[in-house]
Amino acid sequence: QAVVDPVSNCTTTSTESITVPIGSGSATDKTAQVSYTCTGDAISTTTQPSVGMSVAVDNVQAGGTVEVSLAIPALTLQTPVTAASTMQVDSTLSVTGGTVSDAGAKTGGAITTSSPTSVPAATVKYKITAATSGATSVDIKPGALKLTVGSGSGTGTGTDVVEYKCTTGSTDTTGQTVKIKTTLTPPSSATPNQQFSIGWTGTYETGYELKAPSTGTLGTSVFVYGALTGISGVTSATGQGTAGTITPGATIPLPTTSVSLKATASAAGTVTVKPSKINFGANSTGGTSPMIECVVQNESALKSYTFTVGSGSSSTPSSSSTPSSSSSSSSSSTPRPTKTHTEFVTATPTKKSSRTPKAGADTGGGGEIGPDGRMFMLVGSVLILGAGAGGLMMRRRTATKG
C-alpha cells in the first residue's frame, strides 16, 4: 500500500504585492508579509503561518530575471516523523509582466527524529523572467501555498521529489518542468563482481506531468538511471521500463511496475545512490538517442539511499607467484582430477644378428660371446691359472729333494 505524505494546503486573501520596474526606476516596496490559513494533516493549525515575500533588486531589464524569496516560518507538525525528512514548499505566485521559470516544490526546513514535530524556518526562492516587450514592470502577488512532509525510505534530509528539465531534441531550449516523486529500493545484499538491482518507482506531482510531443511517434521505452557514489569504478545504474499508451500532446504515463536499475561493483564498500536522468523513446526508428531527455535540476537536494556491497567471494580468482611450502595445494581442499589418455602399442621385436642354439647354452654366435659363454671362459681361466700355479709348486718341491 502506498504511503501518503502529510499535506497542508494554505490560502491567502492578502492584497500585498511587489512591483519591480522593467528598464529603469526603482521598486518602491521590495517586501511584503503574507498571512495564510492552512488546512490538512501536515502542520498544526493552532498557529497559522505568516510568510515574508521579498526581492533584492530595484529594477530588471527586459528578459532579465528577478529572484523572489519566501521566508517560511518555523512550523509544528501534527504527527511526529519516524525518519529524517524535509518540508516541501510549493508556492503559486501570481505574476504579470513576466513568468515564473522554475515553478514547483522547493526544499524547506529539515525535520529530524530528535525533534520529530519541529520544522525550522527556511527560505525558498523562485525565479521570474521579465517580459521582453509590452510591459513596464513585473508585478508579483502571493498565491496558494502547499506544504508537504517528504517521506520515503531514503536517508538524509533530502526530498524524494525529483525536478527535471525535459527537452525534445537539441533545438528545444525551453523544455518542460517535470516533477516525479521517486522511491528507490536498494538491494538487500550485493557482492563484488556480481550484478545487483535497485528498484525504481515514480509518480508525477500534480501539475508537473511530462507531455508527449504533438507530432511524431514516441516509443514506449523509458530508460531510468541512478547515480552511484562510494565505490571506484561504478557511477551509474540503468534500467528500462515501459510506459502506457502514449497520445500526442497528452501526459506520458510512467511505468506502473518497479523498474530494475542494474549495475556491478568491482569492490566491497558502501554505495550511495540518488535518482538521476530519465529518457523517453528514441529519436527515430531504431535510433539510439532519446526523443525526450530529462535532466535532474535539484540533485543536491535529493534524498539519498545507501547499501553495502559485501566482501563475498569474487568471481575473478586471485593468483600468487610464491609457491606454497605445503605439499598439498592451499587453494582448494578438493583434489583436482587428472585426465589420463591411454594408448595400447603392440611392440614388434627386432631381428637379432645372432642365433641362440635351441635348448642349448647361449654361447653367442657370429663372433660374439653370449652370457653363458662368458661364464664358461671365466671358470676355465680360473682352472688353468690354478693348475699352472699348482704345477709350479710341485716342480719346485721336486727340485729341492733332488
C-alpha positions as CSV (number, residue, x, y, z in Angstrom):
1,Q,0.0,0.0,0.0
2,A,1.3,3.4,-1.0
3,V,2.3,5.8,1.8
4,V,0.6,9.2,1.5
5,D,2.6,12.1,2.7
6,P,1.0,14.6,5.1
7,V,-0.1,17.7,3.2
8,S,-1.4,21.1,4.2
9,N,-3.0,23.5,1.6
10,C,-2.8,27.1,2.5
11,T,-4.7,30.1,1.0
12,T,-4.4,33.8,1.5
13,T,-6.7,36.8,1.0
14,S,-3.8,39.2,1.1
15,T,-3.7,42.0,-1.4
16,E,0.1,42.6,-0.8
17,S,2.2,42.8,-3.9
18,I,5.7,43.7,-5.1
19,T,6.3,45.8,-8.2
20,V,9.7,45.8,-9.9
21,P,10.2,48.3,-12.8
22,I,11.4,47.0,-16.2
23,G,14.3,49.0,-17.6
24,S,14.8,52.0,-15.2
25,G,13.3,53.2,-12.0
26,S,13.3,51.7,-8.5
27,A,10.9,49.4,-6.6
28,T,9.0,51.4,-4.0
29,D,8.5,48.4,-1.7
30,K,10.5,45.3,-2.1
31,T,9.0,43.3,0.8
32,A,5.5,42.0,1.8
33,Q,4.2,40.0,4.7
34,V,1.5,37.4,3.7
35,S,-0.8,35.7,6.2
36,Y,-2.1,32.2,5.3
37,T,-4.9,29.9,6.5
38,C,-3.9,26.2,6.2
39,T,-6.0,23.0,6.3
40,G,-4.8,19.4,6.1
41,D,-2.8,16.9,8.1
42,A,0.8,18.2,7.8
43,I,1.1,21.3,10.1
44,S,-0.7,22.2,13.3
45,T,-3.4,24.8,12.7
46,T,-3.1,26.2,16.2
47,T,-0.9,29.0,14.8
48,Q,-1.3,29.9,11.1
49,P,1.9,30.8,9.2
50,S,2.9,34.3,8.1
51,V,5.3,34.2,5.1
52,G,7.7,37.0,4.2
53,M,8.0,37.8,0.5
54,S,10.8,39.9,-0.9
55,V,13.1,40.8,-3.8
56,A,16.6,42.1,-3.7
57,V,16.7,44.2,-6.9
58,D,15.4,47.7,-7.7
59,N,14.6,47.0,-11.3
60,V,15.1,44.4,-14.0
61,Q,15.9,44.6,-17.7
62,A,13.6,43.2,-20.3
63,G,14.1,39.4,-20.5
64,G,16.1,39.6,-17.2
65,T,15.5,37.6,-14.0
66,V,14.0,38.6,-10.7
67,E,14.5,36.3,-7.7
68,V,11.7,36.2,-5.2
69,S,12.4,34.9,-1.7
70,L,9.7,33.4,0.5
71,A,10.7,33.2,4.2
72,I,8.8,30.2,5.7
73,P,8.5,30.5,9.5
74,A,9.1,27.7,11.9
75,L,6.2,25.2,11.9
76,T,4.9,22.5,14.1
77,L,3.8,19.1,12.7
78,Q,0.6,17.4,13.7
79,T,2.2,13.9,13.7
80,P,5.9,13.2,14.6
81,V,8.1,11.8,11.9
82,T,9.7,8.4,12.3
83,A,12.6,9.1,9.9
84,A,14.5,12.2,8.9
85,S,12.6,14.2,6.3
86,T,12.0,17.7,4.9
87,M,9.2,20.2,4.4
88,Q,8.5,20.7,0.8
89,V,7.2,24.2,-0.1
90,D,5.2,24.7,-3.3
91,S,4.1,28.3,-3.8
92,T,1.9,29.5,-6.6
93,L,2.8,33.1,-7.4
94,S,0.6,35.4,-9.5
95,V,2.8,37.4,-11.9
96,T,2.1,39.9,-14.6
97,G,4.8,41.3,-16.8
98,G,6.8,38.1,-16.5
99,T,6.7,34.4,-15.9
100,V,7.9,32.0,-13.2
101,S,10.7,30.0,-14.8
102,D,11.2,27.4,-12.0
103,A,7.8,26.8,-10.5
104,G,7.2,23.9,-8.3
105,A,8.2,22.4,-4.9
106,K,11.3,23.7,-3.1
107,T,13.1,22.1,-0.2
108,G,12.3,23.9,3.1
109,G,13.3,23.1,6.6
110,A,14.9,19.8,7.6
111,I,13.0,17.6,10.1
112,T,14.9,15.3,12.4
113,T,13.9,12.4,14.6
114,S,15.4,14.2,17.6
115,S,12.7,16.9,17.2
116,P,10.1,15.0,15.2
117,T,7.4,17.7,15.2
118,S,9.5,20.7,14.7
119,V,10.2,22.3,11.3
120,P,12.8,25.0,11.4
121,A,12.4,28.3,9.5
122,A,13.7,28.2,5.9
123,T,13.8,30.4,2.8
124,V,12.9,29.2,-0.6
125,K,13.4,31.1,-3.9
126,Y,11.7,31.4,-7.2
127,K,12.9,33.0,-10.4
128,I,10.8,35.2,-12.6
129,T,11.7,36.2,-16.1
130,A,10.6,39.7,-17.1
131,A,8.7,40.1,-20.4
132,T,10.8,41.2,-23.4
133,S,8.1,43.6,-24.6
134,G,4.7,45.1,-23.8
135,A,5.3,45.5,-20.0
136,T,6.8,48.3,-17.9
137,S,7.1,46.3,-14.7
138,V,6.9,42.9,-13.1
139,D,4.1,42.7,-10.6
140,I,4.3,39.8,-8.1
141,K,1.4,38.7,-5.8
142,P,1.3,35.8,-3.4
143,G,-0.9,32.8,-4.2
144,A,-1.7,29.4,-2.8
145,L,0.9,27.5,-0.7
146,K,1.3,23.8,-0.4
147,L,3.3,22.3,2.4
148,T,4.2,18.6,2.2
149,V,6.2,16.5,4.7
150,G,8.6,14.4,2.5
151,S,8.8,10.7,3.2
152,G,10.4,7.6,1.7
153,S,12.9,5.0,2.8
154,G,15.9,7.1,1.9
155,T,18.4,8.5,4.3
156,G,19.4,12.1,5.0
157,T,17.2,15.1,4.9
158,G,16.7,15.4,1.1
159,T,13.5,15.4,-0.9
160,D,12.1,12.5,-2.9
161,V,10.5,14.8,-5.4
162,V,12.9,15.0,-8.4
163,E,12.7,18.1,-10.5
164,Y,13.6,17.6,-14.2
165,K,14.0,19.8,-17.2
166,C,12.8,17.7,-20.2
167,T,13.7,18.6,-23.7
168,T,12.8,17.2,-27.1
169,G,15.8,17.3,-29.3
170,S,18.8,19.7,-29.4
171,T,16.7,22.6,-30.7
172,D,14.3,22.6,-27.7
173,T,15.8,25.3,-25.5
174,T,12.7,25.9,-23.3
175,G,11.8,22.3,-22.3
176,Q,9.2,21.2,-19.7
177,T,9.5,21.4,-16.0
178,V,8.6,17.9,-14.7
179,K,8.4,16.6,-11.1
180,I,8.4,13.0,-10.2
181,K,8.1,11.6,-6.7
182,T,10.7,8.8,-6.7
183,T,11.4,5.9,-4.4
184,L,14.5,3.7,-4.8
185,T,14.7,0.3,-3.2
186,P,18.4,-0.8,-2.7
187,P,19.4,-4.4,-2.9
188,S,19.2,-6.4,0.4
189,S,22.6,-7.9,-0.4
190,A,25.3,-7.3,-3.1
191,T,28.6,-9.0,-3.9
192,P,31.7,-7.7,-5.8
193,N,31.7,-8.6,-9.5
194,Q,28.1,-9.7,-9.3
195,Q,25.3,-7.7,-10.9
196,F,22.8,-6.1,-8.4
197,S,19.5,-4.4,-8.9
198,I,17.9,-1.2,-7.5
199,G,14.2,-0.8,-7.7
200,W,12.7,2.4,-9.0
201,T,9.1,3.6,-8.8
202,G,7.9,7.1,-9.7
203,T,4.7,9.1,-9.8
204,Y,4.1,12.6,-11.2
205,E,3.5,15.6,-8.9
206,T,0.1,17.1,-9.9
207,G,0.6,19.9,-12.4
208,Y,4.1,18.8,-13.4
209,E,3.5,15.9,-15.8
210,L,5.5,15.3,-18.9
211,K,3.6,15.9,-22.1
212,A,4.2,14.0,-25.3
213,P,5.1,15.9,-28.5
214,S,2.1,16.9,-30.5
215,T,3.6,15.5,-33.7
216,G,5.7,12.4,-34.4
217,T,5.6,8.9,-32.8
218,L,7.1,8.4,-29.4
219,G,8.2,4.8,-28.4
220,T,7.0,3.4,-25.1
221,S,10.5,2.6,-23.8
222,V,11.5,4.5,-20.6
223,F,15.2,4.5,-19.6
224,V,15.8,5.2,-15.9
225,Y,19.2,6.0,-14.3
226,G,20.6,6.1,-10.8
227,A,23.7,8.0,-9.8
228,L,26.1,5.9,-7.6
229,T,29.0,7.0,-5.5
230,G,31.2,5.4,-2.8
231,I,33.0,2.7,-4.8
232,S,35.5,3.3,-7.5
233,G,34.6,2.2,-11.0
234,V,30.8,2.2,-10.6
235,T,29.0,5.5,-11.2
236,S,25.5,4.7,-12.5
237,A,22.8,2.1,-12.7
238,T,20.5,1.7,-15.7
239,G,17.1,0.1,-16.2
240,Q,14.4,0.0,-18.9
241,G,10.7,0.2,-18.3
242,T,7.6,0.6,-20.5
243,A,5.2,3.5,-20.5
244,G,1.5,3.1,-21.1
245,T,-0.4,4.2,-24.1
246,I,1.0,7.5,-25.4
247,T,-1.2,10.1,-27.0
248,P,0.3,13.1,-28.8
249,G,0.1,16.2,-26.7
250,A,-1.1,14.2,-23.6
251,T,0.7,13.1,-20.4
252,I,3.2,10.3,-20.9
253,P,2.3,7.5,-18.5
254,L,5.1,6.4,-16.2
255,P,5.8,2.7,-15.8
256,T,3.3,1.2,-13.3
257,T,5.7,-1.5,-12.1
258,S,9.1,-1.2,-10.5
259,V,12.0,-0.7,-12.9
260,S,15.2,-2.6,-12.1
261,L,18.3,-0.5,-12.3
262,K,21.3,-2.8,-12.8
263,A,25.0,-2.2,-12.1
264,T,28.1,-4.2,-10.9
265,A,30.6,-3.1,-8.3
266,S,34.2,-4.4,-8.6
267,A,35.0,-4.0,-4.9
268,A,33.3,-4.1,-1.5
269,G,32.2,-0.9,0.3
270,T,29.2,1.3,0.9
271,V,27.3,2.7,-2.1
272,T,25.2,5.8,-2.1
273,V,22.5,6.1,-4.8
274,K,20.3,9.0,-5.9
275,P,17.8,9.3,-8.7
276,S,19.3,10.5,-12.0
277,K,18.1,11.3,-15.5
278,I,15.2,9.7,-17.4
279,N,14.9,9.3,-21.2
280,F,11.8,8.5,-23.2
281,G,11.6,6.8,-26.5
282,A,14.0,7.1,-29.5
283,N,14.6,9.9,-31.9
284,S,13.9,7.7,-34.9
285,T,13.0,4.1,-35.7
286,G,15.9,2.0,-34.4
287,G,17.6,5.2,-33.2
288,T,20.0,5.2,-30.2
289,S,19.3,8.8,-29.0
290,P,16.2,9.5,-26.8
291,M,13.4,11.6,-28.2
292,I,12.8,13.2,-24.8
293,E,15.7,13.7,-22.3
294,C,15.0,14.7,-18.7
295,V,17.9,16.1,-16.6
296,V,17.8,16.5,-12.9
297,Q,17.7,20.1,-11.7
298,N,17.8,19.7,-7.9
299,E,20.4,16.9,-7.5
300,S,22.0,18.4,-4.3
301,A,18.6,18.5,-2.6
302,L,17.6,14.9,-3.3
303,K,17.2,12.1,-0.8
304,S,20.0,9.5,-0.9
305,Y,19.9,5.8,-0.3
306,T,22.7,3.6,0.9
307,F,23.5,-0.1,0.8
308,T,26.6,-2.3,1.3
309,V,28.5,-4.4,-1.2
310,G,29.8,-7.2,0.9
311,S,33.2,-8.8,0.8
312,G,31.9,-12.1,-0.5
313,S,34.0,-14.3,-2.9
314,S,34.9,-12.6,-6.1
315,S,34.3,-14.2,-9.5
316,T,37.8,-13.2,-10.5
317,P,40.3,-15.7,-8.9
318,S,43.4,-14.3,-7.3
319,S,46.8,-15.6,-8.1
320,S,50.2,-15.8,-6.3
321,S,53.7,-16.1,-7.6
322,T,55.0,-17.5,-4.3
323,P,54.7,-21.3,-4.1
324,S,53.3,-22.9,-1.0
325,S,55.6,-24.7,1.3
326,S,53.0,-27.3,1.9
327,S,53.0,-30.4,-0.2
328,S,49.2,-30.0,-0.6
329,S,47.6,-27.2,-2.5
330,S,46.3,-24.4,-0.3
331,S,43.9,-23.1,-3.0
332,S,41.5,-26.0,-2.6
333,S,40.9,-28.9,-0.3
334,T,39.3,-30.9,-3.1
335,P,41.7,-32.9,-5.3
336,R,41.7,-31.9,-8.9
337,P,41.1,-34.8,-11.3
338,T,43.8,-35.5,-13.9
339,K,42.7,-36.5,-17.4
340,T,44.6,-39.7,-18.4
341,H,44.9,-40.8,-22.0
342,T,45.9,-44.4,-22.5
343,E,47.3,-45.9,-25.7
344,F,48.0,-49.6,-26.4
345,V,51.0,-50.2,-28.6
346,T,52.0,-53.7,-29.9
347,A,55.8,-54.0,-29.9
348,T,57.3,-55.7,-32.9
349,P,60.6,-57.5,-31.9
350,T,63.6,-56.5,-33.9
351,K,65.7,-59.2,-35.7
352,K,68.9,-60.3,-34.0
353,S,72.0,-60.9,-36.0
354,S,72.9,-63.8,-33.8
355,R,71.2,-67.1,-33.1
356,T,70.9,-69.0,-29.9
357,P,71.0,-72.7,-30.2
358,K,67.7,-74.1,-29.3
359,A,67.6,-75.7,-25.9
360,G,71.3,-75.0,-25.5
361,A,73.6,-72.6,-23.8
362,D,73.6,-69.1,-25.0
363,T,77.2,-69.1,-26.1
364,G,76.8,-66.4,-28.7
365,G,77.3,-66.6,-32.4
366,G,78.8,-64.7,-35.3
367,G,82.0,-64.0,-33.3
368,E,80.0,-62.6,-30.3
369,I,80.1,-64.2,-26.9
370,G,76.8,-64.8,-25.2
371,P,76.3,-64.6,-21.4
372,D,76.7,-68.3,-20.9
373,G,79.9,-68.4,-23.0
374,R,81.5,-65.7,-20.9
375,M,80.8,-67.7,-17.8
376,F,82.4,-70.8,-19.2
377,M,85.5,-68.8,-20.2
378,L,85.8,-67.3,-16.7
379,V,85.6,-70.7,-15.0
380,G,88.1,-72.2,-17.5
381,S,90.5,-69.4,-17.0
382,V,90.4,-69.8,-13.2
383,L,91.0,-73.6,-13.5
384,I,94.0,-73.0,-15.9
385,L,95.6,-70.5,-13.6
386,G,95.1,-72.8,-10.6
387,A,96.6,-75.8,-12.4
388,G,99.6,-73.7,-13.6
389,A,100.2,-72.4,-10.1
390,G,99.9,-76.0,-8.6
391,G,102.3,-77.4,-11.2
392,L,105.0,-74.8,-10.5
393,M,104.8,-75.5,-6.8
394,M,105.1,-79.3,-7.3
395,R,108.1,-78.7,-9.7
396,R,109.9,-76.6,-7.1
397,R,109.5,-79.3,-4.4
398,T,110.9,-82.0,-6.7
399,A,114.0,-80.0,-7.5
400,T,114.6,-79.4,-3.8
401,K,114.6,-83.1,-3.0
402,G,117.0,-83.9,-5.8
